[in-house]
Amino acid sequence: MKNEIYQLISYMVLFAFILSIVLFAFILPVNVNASNITPDFFPVESKPYGLTFEDWASKWWQWAYSQPKGSNPLVDDNRGNLCKNGQNSEEVWYLAGTLVNNSEIVRSCTVPLGKAILFPVSVAECSASKSNWWNNLFSNITEKLWKVCNANIVKLNTTVDGQTVKPVFVKSSKMFKLVLPPNNVKNVEPGEKEAVNKGYWLMIEPPPIGMHNITSLAVDSHNFRSSVTYYLTVK
């Protein structure tokens, strides 16, 4: 009788051991997938959601400049508290860079699951009002704007989830419209402007649920230096 009891206990211990291995095998991949997948990126020649990179760059500037001082993520947000402001795209979540030279920005932001992310690694915009008399000195406004918008990158270091990535360069082939509100961050007369832009961007495919981070250090030929870090929670 004792031998039968000992044998039954042995079987129960062995069964529990095997069951724990099976459960671990099922659980482990879930944990790995949730925490260690690095997002993919849209290539520059692609058309995310039917638009070119140039289109998305223009949309980002329209978003960034549509918000007045006091609530503008470009200049008023060092921690990420304003990252939800003006997010009206169904497909893409815009992250702000900074307009403040020699800045060290660290922001935390929650991004809805299923949204792509557009991040301005190092970008520049130049715009002019149609009523500006200086425009008459040039054969067209675009010529003038590119004479002003002439900075080049001298240093660029960007990572996503700890891996070095290569941003894509985008330059306007045509002008786009900006509408600036009163008390805007450009400190100019509100209203409609014509603009061009160029720079380096990351457009990240919708990242998996969990924690992600983006870091960017950029210096241009006008000695504008920016350091931006984002800690993102996708959920």
Summary of the structure (lengths in Angstrom):
residues: 235
radius of gyration: 24.9
end to end distance: 57.3
largest distance: 107.4
contacts: 666
relative contact order: 0.21
helix: 27%
strand: 34%
